[in-house]
Structure formats: C-alpha cells, structure tokens
Amino acid sequence: MPVVCIIDDEPSIRKGIANLLKSAGYQSVCFDSGTSFLASPWKAQASCVLLDLCLDGMPGSDVQRSLKAQGNTLPVICMSAHASEQLIAQSLRDGAAQFLVKPFTAEALLQALATTLLERR
C-alpha cells in the first residue's frame, strides 16, 4: 500500500485528504509543518508527498528544496490556494512532479497521485 505524506497546516485539509486517500487504498501520514516532516523517518519511507506551499514557519518551497539538496528523490506534488503562473513554474523547475491549485477535486488529486506514482516506477 503506497504511503502518502500530507504536509498542510490546515487540520481540515489534512483530514479531508487523508480520508480521501484511505478510501482510494492509500495510507497517509499527516504533518502540520515542513519541519516536522523533514525531522521524521517518513521522508525516506513514503511513496509521495502532498506539499502545501503556504505553510506557517518553513515555506513548502523550502521543504522541497531541502529534500532535493539531501538527494531525496521522493516525488512531491505541490498544492496552493495562492498559485500564480510564476509559483507553479518555479515549483516544477524545483522538481515538483505535479501542481494542484486549491480548491481541487478529489478526481484531480487521485489522478495526479496515480500519474506521479506510475512515473516513479
């Protein structure tokens, strides 16, 4: 069962995505900050990360760059309600596998996840 780490500082977003992923056959592990994710063993064990870019404390873009700097090839799907063309382009240049603009549909999330995991194989 693929493990997806959800990094978002909004509890309702984390819970909603976790419930959706569970119903689709994924296991999820939730984090309220990038710092707590980076300090966890899950960065080496997960199949994928859903990363909000607008986090309290360490911004999601810094989390993404930190993973890359550590040589971690864990696929990252970035998400943001404050997405501009520039932010999307920068995230993809920094190695994001996908970018989802909030609010997104359950279908869009599951498709992005399926595509990302398929490409990782």
N, C-alpha and C positions, 0 to 999 in steps of 0.2 A: 504494500500500500504506500503510495507516494506521500511524503511528508512535506507540507507547505507551511512555511513560516509567514505569519501575518504581522507586519510591523505598522501599527497605526495608533496614534494617541487618543483616538475616539473609541471608548468602550463599545458603543453600539455598533460601530463599523466592524470592529474585531469580531464581536459576537455574531453579527449577521453573516459575515463572510465565512466564519468558522462553521456555522450551521449549514450554509450552502455547500461548502466543501465536504462536510461529513455526509450529507445526503447524496453527493456525487461520488462517494467512495474514496475520498482523500482523508488523511489525518492532518490536523492542523495544530500548530503551536503558536500561541499569540504572545506578542511583545508590545509594550506601551511606549518603547523608545528604541532608537537605534543602538544606544549604548548598551542596553540590557541584552539585545540580540547579539551584538559583537562580543560580549563577555560570556556568551553561552556556548555549550558544545554543539548546538543545533546548526551553527554556521558551517560545520563540517559534515553534518549528518542529513540535512534537509535535501529535498529534491528541487525546491524552488523557493523564492522569496517574493511575497507581495509587499511592496515597499511604498508607503505614503511619503511623498517628498516634503510635505509641510508638517514637520514634527516639532514638538517642543524640545528644546535642547539641541542635540545634534541633528542638523537637517538630513533628510533622506539622501540627498546628493552626496553628502559627506560619508554616509554609510556605504553607498555604492562605490565611491572612490576608495574607501578603506578596504573593502573586500577585494577590489581589483589590485590594490597595492600589496596586499598579502598573498596575491597569486591565487585567490579563491575564484574558481570558475563557476560557482553556484549561479544559475540563471536568476535574474532579477526582473520582475515585472513592476515597473513604476506606476504609481497612480497619484492623481492630484485633482482637486477641485479648482485649482488656480493655475491651470495649464495654459501656457502660451505656446505659440509655434516654436519660439526660441527655447523654452524649457524642454519641450518634447524632443527637439533636435539635439540639445545638449545631453539629455538622458540617454538617447540612443547612441550618440558618439561615445559616451562614457561606458557603453556596453550593455545597456538595458535590452532585454530580449523583446519586450513589448511595452507599450504605454497605454494606460487606461485613464480616460478623463472621467472624473466623478461628476455626477452620478452615472454609473454604468449598469447595464442589465446583467442579470445572472448569466444569460447566454453568452454575453461578450466576455465575461470573466472566465467562464468554463472553457470557451473556445481559445482564449489567449493562453490559458494554462495548458490545455491539451496540446496546442501547437508548440509551446515552449518546451514541454516535456518530451514531445516527439523529436524535436530538433536536437535535444541534448543527447539522445541515444546514439 
